[in-house]
Amino acid sequence: MNQITTVNPATEEPIETYDLMTDDAVKNAVQACHNAFLQGQQKPAEDRAKVIRAIGEELRANKDEFAQLMTREVGKLIGDSQQEVELCAAICDYTAENGPGELADEERDIPGGTGVVTYEPIGVIYGIQPWNFPCYQAVRYAIANLMAGNGVLLKHAENCTGSGLFLKRVFEAAGLPKDLFTVLIIDHDQSDKVIENDLVRGVTLTGSDGAGRIVAAKAGENLKKTVLELGSNDAYIVLDDADLDVAVDACVNGRLYNNGQTCVNAKRFIVTAKNYDAFVERYAEKMSAIELGDPTDENTKLGPMARDDLRDKLASQVDESVEKGARAIVGGSVPDRTGAYYPATVLVDVKPGQPAYDDELFGPVASVIKAEDDEDAMRIANDSRYGLGGGIFSTDEARARKLASERFDTGMVSVNGFNIAIPNMPFGGVKDSGYGREHGGFGMKEFVNAKSVYVMDAQDAA
């Protein structure tokens, strides 16, 4: 197959068809990106920051058009799509404001002279990105690396090809030099060749842990550094002293945000025996009131999943979990309607050995797990091969903060709320959720050469 056709998951109607690039075109694109990198390599960080700031302004100017495109391509609620563009613009603002300082030379005392630490761009960085946040997933790594002075390649998910190309137009309209951000419309075999290309100096992927292993192995064969964000099965813990009103509201939002298709969605809800029955009753009541609808309607609370095959995989995971002892007390079956829809679903009696306990359910399905007490809840939360995000609900904020800092084996923890990403805070995970950090200044330094320069005093050198 030499073409990609994008499809609206709400209507199942084709949107656009794109030709895959030839192998020669891919090589030429990588070379052009490298050439653009070389041309701009010596530009001051302040100059790059001006372009990054302009990209944020251009994103805001095109917010409605971009949001409508994302909703057509992947079924996001139109309000979520608009918020996504605003988040990306805020990332640009933060990066432009803080980038020059983060990347500035540092002086350190050394025997007989001055040590200088410089952060030098290394070249072309290749990003392989998923469909659930067509703007944000690309912006998250691209803006950090453009600020650092690198060139950027993007292989976006096939079903949001249009969004990747739209982003390229936005970047260049804001003044980014041509080819410095390049979109590759390629298949998996071609992607492997991009990783092997000597001009590519680093690889970043957001996706499944299975995909992460494949990409990391290919990059490792070629001695390329990787940054991987590989999804999760985030646990939100309701402790004995939790405010149930706060917990239930946040857990509904945390499970259904972005139609339940977010790596840091709340997915496992671990509730102590003291609160279990009351939590389940209130949670099930709120989830059962969520109706499926047209994602372009601002009143819709839950739209379709991004593709039929993703919906079918989720349905299969729910069915297998039920076969192995879980119970669906809300939802749990594919509706008879056009589109890749799946209802808000609540599973109870969730135990190890079920997909609802062991695996990531990437859609609007909540797994509620009963814990004996607070200590048991922490044990269950950490009983996962994943470690991206999580949450704790407790009226004792100091204790919750201590548990989050010292006991929760994840990269991010929310206390008494739900968050996805904030520009000034690091984003990333541990265990099978991957490694490396983005945002908060960390992403700008993932793919740079931290170089030591030793400047010796003249008299000592003599």
N, C-alpha and C positions, 0 to 999 in steps of 0.2 A: 504494500500500500504506500503510495507516494504522496498522499494527501491527508490532511486533517480536516474534519468537519465538526464544528462546534454546534452543540444542541442545547436549546433551552430546556432545563429539567422540569420546569413547571408545565410547559405545553407540549414537550417532545418535538418541537418544530426546529428544523435546522436554522442556524444563524449565518454561518459563513464557512467557506472552504478555503484552505491554505495549502500551497504546495510545500512539500518538504524540500529542504535545501539539498543540493548535490554535495558529494564529498569535497569536490574542489571549491565549491562556494563556502563550505564550512571552514576549510583551511584559509581561504582568502579573508574571511570574516575575522578569524582569530588573528591573522597577521595585521589586518587593519586596526584592530583594537590595540594590539601591541604597539603599532606605529603611533597611534594617538596617545598612548601612555608615554612613549619616549618624547613626544613633542611637548607634553605638558609636565614632565617629571620634575622640572626645576622651578615650576611656579610656586610662589609663596603660599603657605597654608591659608593666609588671609584672602588671597584671590580665589582659591577653591571654595572657601566659605561663602563668598559672595554669590557664587553660582548655586551652591546648596541652598542658600536662603531664597534665591530666585525660584528654585525648583518648588520649594514649599508654597510660594505665592502662586505659581502656575498651577499647582495641584488644587489649591483653593478655587482658583478661577475656573477650573474645569470639573469641579466637584460633582455637579449634577449629572453631567454627561458621562463621567467615569463611573459614577454610582449606578446609573441605569445600565451601562454595559456589564458591570460585574453581576448585577442582579439577573440580567438575561443569561449570562454565561453559566453561572453556578447556583442560581436560585436564592442568593442572600436576600434577606429582608431589606427593602430599600433604605430604611433608616440605619440599619447596620452598615450598609455599603457607604452611606454618607459619613457615618462616624469613622469608618476605616480610612477614608481619604483625609479627614481631619487629623486622625492619629498620625498618618504619614507626613502631613504638613508639619505637625508638631515635632516629629523626629527631625525633619529638616531644620526647623528653628533651633532645636537644642544642639544639633550637630554644628550648625553654623556659628552659634554663640560660643560653644565650648571646644570645638575642634582645634583651633589654633593653639589654645593653651594645653590641651591634652598631648598634642604632637610636638610641642616646643622642645628644644634641646634642654637637657638637664645637666648642670655642673655638679661634680662631686670631688671631694678632696681625695687625692692619691699621693703617695710618697713622691716628693720632688716635682710636683706639678699639679695640673688640673685634669680631671677626668670629665669627658663630655659624652653623654648618652644621646644619640640621635635616633629618630624614628624614620627610617627611610622606606618609601614604597618599594615593593618588590616586583610589581608587574601586573600581569593579567590574572584576575581571580574569576573562577567559574562557579556559578551558582545554579543548582538544580532545585526548583521550587514547586510546591504543591498548589492546589487549586482553591483551598478554603479561604484564603485571603489574597486575592489576585494582585492587589496593590501592595499591601503591607509586607507579604513574604518577600517580594522583590526589593522593596524599599529598605527593609530592615538591614540587609547585608550590603546592598548597592550603595546607599548613601554613606555608610561608614567607610567603605573602601574607596569611594570617590573622594571623600574628605581626606583620606590617608594618601591619596595621589595615585592609587592603582587604577588600572583599566578593569572593566567589569563585563563578563558574559552572563547571559541569562538563558537557561533552558526552562521555560515555564511548562506547567502541566498543559496537556493538549487541549483540555476543555476550556481553558482561559487564555488561549493564544492571543485573542484580540486584546485582552487587557495588557499583556506584555508589550505588544506593539504600541498600544495607546500610551503606555508609560514612557517608551522610548521617545515618542513625539513630544510628550510633556517635558522630558529632560532637555531635549535639544531646543525646544521653544524657549526654555529658560536660559539658554546660553551654554549648555554643556557641549564641548567640542564633539563633532561628528565621530562616530565609531567608538568613543570612549565607553559608552554603554551600548552593547550590541546584543540583540535578541537572536537566538539560534532556534530555528524551527527544524528540529531533528528527531531521529528515533534513538532508541537505547544503544544500538550498536555504534551509531555515530557519536553518541555521548561518550562512550568509552574511548574513542579516538581523540576526542577533545581533551579528556583527562591525560592521555598519553602525550599530547602535543607539548613539545619542549618550551613553547612560549607561555604555557599556562603554569603559574607558580603556586596556586592554591585552589582548593575545592571546598565549597560549602553546600550542604544539603539539608533541606527540611523534608521529612517524610517518615516512613515507617522504620522500625529498627531493622527489619529485613533488608530494606533498600540501603540503609546506612552501612550494614555489613558489606554489601556488594561494592558500594562506592568507596568506602574506606579501604577495602582490599585492593581495588584497582588503583587508587591514589597511592597506597603504600607501596605497591609494586614499582611505582614511578617516583617514589620519595617526595610526594607532594603532601604538604600539611593539609589537614581537613578540620572543619568545624561542622559538627553534626547536631541537629535538633530533631529528635526521633520520636516525638509523641509521648504519651503517658497514659496512666490510669489513675488520675489524680484523686486522692482521698480527701474528703472534707469531714472533719471529726466534730461531732456534737458531744461535748463533755457534759458531766453531771450538772455543772452550774451554768450551762448555756442559756441565753435568752432565746426561746424557741421561735418567737415571732421573727426575730432577726435571722435566725438560722434557716427557717423554712423559706422565707422570701429570697435570701441570698442563694440558697441551694436550688431553687427553681430557676432563677436567673442564670446561675452558674452552669446548670445542666443544658439549658435551652439556647443560650447565647449562640448566635451564628448557626441556628438550626441544629445545635448540638455537635457541630463539626469544627471543634477547636482543640488544639493539642492541650491547652490548659483549661479546657472545660472541667468543671466538677463532675466526676464520673462515679466514684464510689462514695457512699454516704455512710459513715461509720458512727453509729449512735449507741450510747451507753444504755444499759437495760432500764435505768431510771427514766429516760426520756423516750425510749424506743416507740412504745405504743402511741403516745401523743404525737410524736414527730411523724410517724407513718400516716396516721389519720389526717393530719393537717397537710402534709406534703402530697398525699394522694389526691386530696380534695382540690388543691391548687393545680396539680398537673392534669387532672381529668377535665378541668375547665379550659384548657388550652386547645383551641380549635385550629385545624390546618386551614391555610388560605393562600391567596394570591400574594406572592412576595412583593409585588409592586404596589399593593394596597398598604398605606401607612398604618392601618388598624390591625393588620395581620400579626399574630404573635408567633406563628411557626409556619415556615415555608417548606419547600421540598428539599430533599437532599440533592447533592450536586449531580449525581448520575444514577441511573437505574441499577448498575452493578454494585455501587456502594450501598444503596438501599437494600438490595438483595443479600449482600454479605451481612449487613446488620441484622436483617430478619432471620438469617440462618443462625447467627450467634445467639439471638434471643431464643429461637426454637430449641437449640441444643442445650441452652442453660435450663430451660423449662423441662426438657427431657431428663436432665440430671438433677432435678429437684427444686429448682427455683419456681416461683409463682409470679405471674403477671397480674397485679391487682389494678393496673391502669394500662390501657393500650395493649400492645403485644402482637398485633397482626397487621398485615399490609392492607391498606384501605382500597376499596374498589373505585378507583378514580384515575384519570389521566395524570401523569407526572410521577416523579420519583419521590413520592410522599411516604412518610412513616410517622405514626402518631407519637405524641408524648407518652412515654411508657415508664412504669415503675415496677421493678422486680424486687421481691423480698425472698427470704429463705436462700439467700445467695451464699454459696460455700466454695471452698477451694475445689478445683477440678472443673468448674463451670467457666465458660468464656466470660460471663458477667463478673467473675471474681478475678480471673487470671489475666485477661486480655483487655485491650483497648476497644471499647464499643464506641465507634466514631459516628455518633448520631444521637437523637433525643431519647436515650434510654438510661434511666437511673438505676444503679444497683445499691440497694439498702442492706446494710450488714449490721447485725446486732453484736455489741461488745458487752462484756461483763461489767466493766468499769473503765475509768479513764486510762489506767495502765494498759488494759487489754486493747483499748481503742488505738493507742499509740503503736502497739505491737502489730495490729492488723494493718494499720496505715502503711507501715514500713514493710509489710509482707507482700512485696511486689518487685518484679524485675525492673520496673520503671521508677523514675525519680525526677520528674520535671517540676510540677507544682503541687499545691495542696492547700488545705485550709483548716483552721481551728476556730471553734466557737466556744467562748467562755466569757463570763462577766469579770473574771480575774485577769485583766489585761496583762499584768506583769508576769503572771504564771504562763499565760498563753504565749507571750513573747519569748520566754525562756524555753518552753517546749519547742517552739518554732526554730529557735536558734541552735538548740543543743540536741534535740531528740528526733527531729523530722528529717529523714534522709532524702531531701529533695533540693532542687536549686532555688525554688521560690515558695513562699508560704504567705497566705492571706489570713489575717486575724479579724474575725467578725465581719467578713465581707468577701467579695469576689472581684478579682482583678485579672486582666489579661496581659497587658504590657504598658509600661510607663517609660517615656524616653530617658529619664535620668536614673533608672534602676536597671541593674544587669538582668539579662534574660538568658536562661539556659538551664540544663539539667545535669543529672548524674546517673550512674548505672546505665541501663539500656536506653535511657532517654538522651544519651549522647554526651558531648563535651564541647567546651568553648563557650564564650559568652558574647552576647550582643547587647546593644544599648548601654547607657550609663557611662560612655567613654570607653568601655572594654572592647567593643566591636572594632573601633578604629585601630586598635593595636594587635588584632589577631593576625593580620597578614602584613606586617611590616618587619623590617630588619632592625631590631634594637641593637644598634651598632655602638661599640666602644671606641672612643677616640682618646688617646693618651697624649696630652700636651705637656711636655716636660719644660721646666724652668730652664732658661738659657744657661745659667751658671752651673746647674746640675748636669745639664746635657754635655757641657764642656768638660 
